[in-house]
Amino acid sequence: MSALLKVENIDAFYGDFQAVQQASFEVDEKKIVSVIGTNGAGKTTLMKVIGGTLAARGGKVWFADRDITGWPTYKIVELGLSQVPEGGKVFARMSVMENLIMGSYTPRARSGAKASLERVYELFPMLKEKAGQAAGSLSGGQRQMVAIGRALMSNPRLICFDEISLGLAPTVIKDIYARIRQLNAEGITIVLVEQDVKRSLKTCETAYIMLKGKVVLSGKSKDLTEDTVSKAYFGM
């Protein structure tokens, strides 16, 4: 079975600084894969390359058997690959409803927008209650839910979650991770980009550890001990 997402030998730079070096990983359909690393390891940069917001200087990104390297973001989303950015970014002055509808702007998603919206409200009932409220007035956890809902509105086959738990209370993190597992059970492929080693290994089936822009360790989560991952994680 070919991977739904395949990242091959990506090099990415900010000016003269190389943030990602020869990074590769792959994700089979309907699986959960974690990309784990400390702050500054290159995880978010790699997600930007995958999502089309940063051009790679080398390597390839394949999705659904298509070479999407260098594609504009709207075409990548149209194909079925969405992202929930770090920090649960929302359009602060727009309402919750308007933020969600923004996720269904592609022709592929627009036709099923009504059903997708009901699905989001079923997953996060709070969003329905606050549909008319400005998204910027919500708590951090609630804004993260809006960001997840917006990604779902695009009718994705795969969602990349970038630092989904950053700055959130433990109870909120637990709830969001339960929703992520539910989405995966419903058939959506998941990429988790995280700093939390324990939570990541508990949730995913395969993990890739990044350090200083490189993938330094990978394997099935059941075969990776916290001690082994921590040593790679901290470069010890």
N, C-alpha and C positions, 0 to 999 in steps of 0.2 A: 504493500500500500504506500503510495507516495504521500509525502507530508503536505498538509494544507498550507502551511507557511514554512518556507525554507530561507534562511539567511546565510549567505555564503561569503566569508572572508571580507567583511565590511571594514573599510577604513573611513573614518570621519574626522573632520577638522573644524576648529574654530580659528580662523586665520591660520597662523603657523603652528598652533597647538593641536596635537593629535589626541582626540578624546577617545576614539575607538580604534583598535588595531587588530585587523584580521579576525574579527569576531564572527562566529558561526553558531547557529542553533536551528533546530527544527521542531515543528509542532504537528503532531498527527491530529486528524479531525476528531472532534468531540472529546479531546483530552485537556488536562490542565497542566501547563508547564510554567515553572517559576524561573525568573532571571533574578538572581540574588547578588547583592553587593553593597558595600558601604556607600555613603554619600561621596560622589565624585568618581565612582567606578566606571562610569560611562553608560549606565543603564538607560537613563532618559535620552541621552544622545542617540543611542541605538534605536529607541522607540520613535524618535523624530525621523530618522532615516526610513524606518519601516512605514511610517505614516505620511511620508512625502513632504515634511516641513523642513528637512535638512538634506541637502544633496550629499551623497557619498562620493568620495574620491576614488574608491575602489570597491570591488565586490558586487554581489547581486542579491536582490530580494525577489523571491518567487512566492506567489499566492495563487492558489487554485490552478496550479500548472501554468501560470502566466508570469513572465518576467515583468515585474512592476517597478523595477529600479528607475528612479527619476520621474515616475508618474506624478501628476498633480494630486493633491489630497482628495479633491472631490471625485476623481476617477477611482481612487483606491477605495473610498467609502462606498461608491456605487457598486463596486465588485463584491463588497461584503465584509470589509475589514474596518472596524471602528476602534477608537481609543477613548479611554477616560483619562484625561491629563492629570498630572501631579497637582494636588491641592484642590481638586474638584472645581475647576474654573467654570464659572457661569457668567452669563450676561446680566450683570448686577441690577441694571435699571429695568430690565424686562421681567415680566411675570414668570412664575413657574411654568404655566401653560405655554407661554411664548418660547421659553427656553426649550421645552420639550418638542414643540412643533418645528423648531430650527433643525432638529435632528432628522426630520423626514423630508429634507429639501430635494433629495435625489429622486428622479423618476421612478426608480425601483421601489423606494420606500413610500412615496407619496400615495400610491394607490391603496396601500394598506395602513395608512396613518391612523385611521379611527380605531382599528383593531389593535394596533401597536400601543396606542394611548391607553386603551382599557387594560392591556397587559401590564403596562408600567404602573397604572393605578392599583392594580391587583397586587403587584409586587411591593409597592410602596404606597399604602393607603394615605399616608400623611400628605403626599404630593397632591392628591385630589382635594384634600381639605384646604390646602394652601395654594390652589391653582391660580388664584388672582393676585397673590401676594408677590411683591418684588423679590426676586431670587437673592439679591444681595442682602436682604434683611434676615435671611435664614441662618441657622447655626451651621457650624462646619460640617457636621454629619448630615444635615438636611441638604446642604449644597452638594455634598458628595452623591447623595441619592438623585438629585436633579441631573448631575453629570452622567450618572449611570443610566438614568432614564432616557436622557438625550441620545446616548449611544445606542440604546435599544430601539429607539424610534427609526434608526436607519436600517432596521431589519438585518442585523449582521450575522455572518457565519462565525466570525472570530472577533473577540474584544480583547484589547490590550489594556490592562489596568496598571497605571503608573503610580506607585506609592499610594495605594488606596487607603492605607491606615494612618498615613502621616498626620500627626497632630490631633487624632481623634481619641475619644474616651474608649476604654476597653470594652464597655458594653455595646457601644456603637460599632466598633470594629467587629465584634463577634456577630452582630446582626447582619452587617454588610457581607461578611464572609459566608454566612448562611445563605444569603441571596445569591452570591456568586456560585456556590455549589448547586443551588437550585437551577440556575441558568444553564450550568453545564449538564445537569441531569436532563434538561429539556433539549439538549443537543447543540448548545453554543460552545465553541472551542474557546479556551481561556488562556491568556498569557498574563501571569502575575509578576510585576516588577516590584521587588520588595527589599527592604533592609532586614526584616525580621526573619531570621533563619528558622527558628522553631515553627512558627506559624506557616511559613512557606512550605517546609518539608512535610508538614502534617496535611496540607491541602492539595499539593500537586502530585503528579505521577512521575515527572521527570524534572530535574533541576539543573540549571547552568549557573555557575558561580563566576562573577566578574571581579577583576581586580586591576586597577590602573588601565582600564580600557581593553583588557584581554579576557577571554573566557579561559579560566585556569583550571576548572574542574567541572565535570558533568556526570550524570548518571541517574538511574532510577532512585526516587526518593527513599524507597525501602532499603536500598543498599548504601545510602549515604548517612553516616552518623553525624550528629551535631558537632562532635569533636573534629572529625575530618573536614567538614564544611567550614567550621570556624577557623581552622588553620589556614585554609585556602582564602577565606574571606578576609582575614587580617594579614595575609602574606607572611605567615610564620613558618 
